[in-house]
Amino acid sequence: MRRRGACERGQVPRFLQKTLSTKLKRIVKPELLDELPPDDPRALRSRKDLRRVNRLMRHARIITEHQATLTPKPAGGRIVELGAGDGTFLLSVAQRLAPRWPAMKAVLVDQQSLVDAETRAGFHALGWEVDTVKADVFDWLRSESSGGNQVIVANLFLHHFSDQRLSGLLHHAAAKARLFVACEPRRTLLPLTVSRLLGLIGCNSVTRHDAVISVRAGFNGSEVSALWPESGTWRLSERPTGIFSHIFVAARQS
Ligand SMILES: C[S@@+](CC[C@H](N)C(=O)[O-])C[C@H]1O[C@@H](n2cnc3c(N)ncnc32)[C@H](O)[C@@H]1O
């Protein structure tokens, strides 16, 4: 007979599963990468780390799966990434979507100007246009006039903001979006523990610092849904995904 709390061979013991999924209080603090000049060698190295971390967390695949529910190609023909960084994340999403969504326009919004010629060429090779916008997302969302038919994505970005600021951001995004998909860190002990071990795969001090801060500012349960505006008809879904991540999807009902 098996003892209570014991497990099959090869499974994580139940007490450990419970400990690792322990929820933590949300704490939002500034991240180094947002403050370093774009050409600072530590920032350049950290963005390289970020590309690797994105691949390990499989966020491009996760985000694509949720957009692919919109087939055929969305009427607006535009996909916007808020806080797009160097644009390589949206490029890997575009590479997955392009066979179903040809000739889209990708709009990359970030407070820093980071998209290089190679990344632009990557979009063009797919037959997509690309537009880069250097702006604070709050200003951009307020001034943006392209109607409510856009696909908007955010990857490792919403966690930068306090609930109050995030509520404002989501309010503006909802007015512009037909589909909004965000993939963020999950705020539990397992991702926090792993974020403290990123040095083992060679991540630099900026990435190690920001990773811990990002998990502490990440999400759980239906925290993002609670901040989404109630106006309009939206189908919301929010849940843990992968080992370290949390996904939020808002789809406008026609
Ligand atoms: C962790 S990086 C993620 C970049 C990209 N989404 C990715 O997955 O590679 C967060 C990005 O958000 C940008 N950012 C932070 N606050 C912003 C704001 N208020 N407006 C525009 N961009 C912002 C930073 O410059 C940075 O490039």
The ligand as an SDF file (V2000), in Angstrom:
LIG
                    3D

 27 29  0  0  0  0  0  0  0  0999 V2000
   11.4200   41.9950  -21.3180 C   0  0  0  0  0  0  0  0  0  0  0  0
   11.4720   42.9580  -22.7590 S   0  0  0  0  0  0  0  0  0  0  0  0
   10.4920   41.9490  -23.8500 C   0  0  0  0  0  0  0  0  0  0  0  0
   10.7560   42.2390  -25.2960 C   0  0  0  0  0  0  0  0  0  0  0  0
    9.9730   41.3480  -26.2720 C   0  0  0  0  0  0  0  0  0  0  0  0
    8.5730   41.3720  -26.0200 N   0  0  0  0  0  0  0  0  0  0  0  0
   10.4980   39.9340  -26.2220 C   0  0  0  0  0  0  0  0  0  0  0  0
    9.7990   39.0350  -25.7720 O   0  0  0  0  0  0  0  0  0  0  0  0
   11.6460   39.7530  -26.6510 O   0  0  0  0  0  0  0  0  0  0  0  0
   10.3650   44.2910  -22.3800 C   0  0  0  0  0  0  0  0  0  0  0  0
   10.4000   45.4130  -23.4080 C   0  0  0  0  0  0  0  0  0  0  0  0
    9.4150   46.3720  -23.0270 O   0  0  0  0  0  0  0  0  0  0  0  0
    9.9040   47.6630  -23.3410 C   0  0  0  0  0  0  0  0  0  0  0  0
    9.1430   48.6230  -22.5290 N   0  0  0  0  0  0  0  0  0  0  0  0
    9.0700   48.7100  -21.1810 C   0  0  0  0  0  0  0  0  0  0  0  0
    8.2230   49.6870  -20.8010 N   0  0  0  0  0  0  0  0  0  0  0  0
    7.7280   50.2260  -21.9460 C   0  0  0  0  0  0  0  0  0  0  0  0
    6.7970   51.2550  -22.2250 C   0  0  0  0  0  0  0  0  0  0  0  0
    6.1980   51.9450  -21.2390 N   0  0  0  0  0  0  0  0  0  0  0  0
    6.5350   51.5590  -23.5210 N   0  0  0  0  0  0  0  0  0  0  0  0
    7.1390   50.8820  -24.5320 C   0  0  0  0  0  0  0  0  0  0  0  0
    8.0240   49.8860  -24.3260 N   0  0  0  0  0  0  0  0  0  0  0  0
    8.3250   49.5630  -23.0580 C   0  0  0  0  0  0  0  0  0  0  0  0
   11.3710   47.5950  -23.0450 C   0  0  0  0  0  0  0  0  0  0  0  0
   12.0980   48.5770  -23.7630 O   0  0  0  0  0  0  0  0  0  0  0  0
   11.7010   46.1630  -23.4870 C   0  0  0  0  0  0  0  0  0  0  0  0
   12.1840   46.1360  -24.8130 O   0  0  0  0  0  0  0  0  0  0  0  0
  1  2  1  0
  2  3  1  0
  2 10  1  0
  3  4  1  0
  4  5  1  0
  5  6  1  0
  5  7  1  0
  7  8  2  0
  7  9  1  0
 10 11  1  0
 11 12  1  0
 11 26  1  0
 12 13  1  0
 13 14  1  0
 13 24  1  0
 14 15  1  0
 14 23  1  0
 15 16  2  0
 16 17  1  0
 17 18  1  0
 17 23  2  0
 18 19  1  0
 18 20  2  0
 20 21  1  0
 21 22  2  0
 22 23  1  0
 24 25  1  0
 24 26  1  0
 26 27  1  0
M  CHG  2   2   1   9  -1
M  END
$$$$
